[in-house]
Amino acid sequence: MWAPARRVTNVETLRRTWTDRLAVFDLETTGVDPGTCRIVTAHLGVLDGEGHVIGAHDWLLDPGVEIPAEAAAIHGVTTARARAEGMRAHEGVAQLVDAIAHLLSTGVPLVAYNAAYDLTVLDREARRYAVPPLDAPAPVIDPYVIDKALDRYRRGKRTLSVTAAHYGVDLDAAHEASADAIAAGRVALALAGAFPELLAVELPELHARQVGWARDQAASYQAWRRANGSPEFTTSGAWPLR
């Protein structure tokens, strides 16, 4: 059974801040551009402080457009299946927005790996269907941003699969929304155990730190790309919503 990594010098402080209960969220979509892609599957769950699932809901949507073959090859949902089994996109999007808003309103932080992608997709989908979008979603915990900030010089990729393996978190079905969401939550708990001195803060402070870290990471990447053959390259450091 998986258990989060811990250095327990001030684990009780951590437990009083944000690790007691986490909402976990992930989308699988029709593409990579958060401004234009559509939601195909979604998972929203709740983990306890030990990383155990204590609540979960999954959505399969008919996105209303063809699902490209390359996207279906990643998450396994074809256009035919989405049309046959999926709910209408505007209904699913409305349900998902309402469910996330409810959890955030109760003070439960929302964990999403590379949150700026998933939350931007959800925002654009909500606006597409005239669903009131999430208003400045917070508090959000993004293990992708946190890991890059606190273990800055570790070599290798920072995909969820690679990062989960680094922190001893099992991920047996990558690119399946529920598996990815749960793994992201467990990586967040592992980060809390690995860096207690840096993460034992209240949720508003942790959220604010990630805003700055994401901005700095984007600026660093933009500078690197411009220095390595792409002088016009630009990227957004807006987080958790572009």
N, C-alpha and C positions, 0 to 999 in steps of 0.2 A: 504494500500500500504506500502511495506517495505521501511524503510529509515535507513541509516547507523547510528549507535550510534555515538554521538559526545560529546566531551568535547572541547569547541571551543576556548580555550585560544590562540592557534596559528594555527587555522584551515587554515588561509590564507597561512601560510608557508607550511603546508601540501599540499595545492592545487598547490603550485608552485613546489612541488617536484614530487610526483608520483601518487596522487590519482585522477587526472583529467580524466584519461582514462586507462583502464586495459584490456588486453587480458586475457581471461580465457580458460583453457584447461583441458580436462579430457579424459581418456580412460577407456573402459571396455574391458576385455581381456579373454583369455582362462584359465588363472591360476594366481598364485601368484609369481612365479619366474620370475623376469624381464629379466633374461638372456635367457629364453626359451619360455615364453608364447607369444601368438600372439594377435594382435589387432583385436577386433571384431567391436566395435563402437568407435567413437571419436567425440568430440565437440570442436570447437574453436570459441569463441565469443568475443565481445568487449562490455564492460560496460562503462557508463559515471561515473562521480564522485558521482552521487546519486545512483548508482547501477542499473540503467536502461539498458536494453539490446539495443544496437544500431547497432549491427551486429552479425551475427551468421552463422555457417555452420556445418552440421553434416555429418558424414561418416558412412556407414555400409559396412564392408569388409567381403569377403569370406576369412577366414584365411588360407585356404588350408589344414587344419587339422580338426579332429573332435573336436567339442566344448564339453568339459566334462559336464555331466549332472549337476554337482554341480555349475559350472560356469554359465550355462544357467539358473539355478534356481535363481541366483543372478541378472543377468542383463536382462534376458528374451529373449535372442536370441539363438535359437537352430541351430544346424548344418544345418538342412533342410532349415531354413529361410535364413541363411547366404549364402548358395549356390544358392538359388533361387533369392535373392534380392540384395546380396552384390556385390560390385565392386571387381575387381581383386586386391589382396592385394598389389602388388608392385605399382599399379597405385595410390591407396589410400594413401599409405605411402609416395610416392613422392609428392602428392598434399599437404599432411599435413605438411611435412617438409618445403616445399616451402612457405606455408602460414604462418607458425610460423616464419620462417626466415625473411619474409617480414615485419611482425609486429615488430619484434625485431630491424630490421634495421632502422625503423622509430622512435625508442626510446620508444615504448609502452612496458611497463613491462608485462611479462607473469606470470599469477597467476596459480599455480597448487598446490593442497593439497597433501602433501607428494610427492613433485615434483621429488625426486630422483627415485621414482618408475616409474612414467609416462614417464619421459624423458629418463630413461635408457631403458625402453621397446621400445620407439620410436627409440632410437639409435641402438639397436640390430636389430630391424626390418629393418631399413634403410640399415644396413650392410648386412643383410641377402639377400636383393634384389639388392645389389650394387647401392643403392641410396646414394649420398653424404650426410652424416649425418650433423646435426647441429654442428657447430664448437664452442665449449665452450659457450653454450647458456646463454645469459645474456642481460638485467637484469631479474632475476626471483624473484618472491615473493611467499613464501611458508607459508601460514597461520599455517600449522602444526608445522613447526620449530619455527615460531615467537611466537605462543601461548605458546609452551612449554618453551621458553626462558623467556618470560615476565610474565607469570603466573605459575611459576615453581611448586609451591606447591599445586595447585588446585587438589583435589582428583577426581578420576573417569577416565573414558576412554577419549581418545583424538581422537576418530573417527570423521569424518566430521559431522555425524548426531548429535553427542553429543556436539561438539564444536559449530556448528551452533546454536543449541538450547541455549547454554550458552550465545551467543552474540545476541540473538533475531532474528536470520535469519531463515526464513522458508525453509524447505527442505522436500517437500511432496513426492518426487519420488527418494529416495536415490538409488544409483547404476544405475541410468540412466545418461548417460554421460553429457547431457546438463544441467540437474538439478544439478548435482554435481559440474560442472564447474561454473555455475552461483552462486551457494551458496558459493563456495570457494572465488570467487571475492567479494561477499558481506561480507563475514567474514573478508577478508583483509581490506575492508573499515571500518568495525566495529572495528578492531584492531587499525587502524589509529586514530579513534575517541576515543578509550579507553586509548591509550598510546601515546598521541601526543608528549609529551616531549622526548620520546625515539625513535619515528618513524619519526619525522620531519627532515629527512636527505635526501641527494641526493641519487639517485638510485644506483650509484656505491658503496657508503658506505653501504647502506642497504643490497645489495647483498653480500658484503664482510662480514658483520656481520653475515649473515645467514650461510656462509661457516664455520665460527668459532663456531656458536651455534650448528650446525648439528654435527660437529666433537666432541664437548664436550658432547652433548647428547648421541652420540653413545658410547663414552668412558665410560660414567656413566652407561649406560645400560649394557655394556659388563662387567664392574666390578661387577654390581649387580648380573648378571647371574652367574658369576664365583664364587661369594660368596654364591650362593644359589643352589648349586648342579650341576652346569655345568662348571667345571673348564677349559674345553677346548673351551668354547664358544667364537666365534669371530664375529664381525659385522663391517661393513664398515661405516665410518662417511663421506664418500665422498658425496658432494652435489654441484650442483643440478644433477650431473650425476655420476653414479657409474662405 
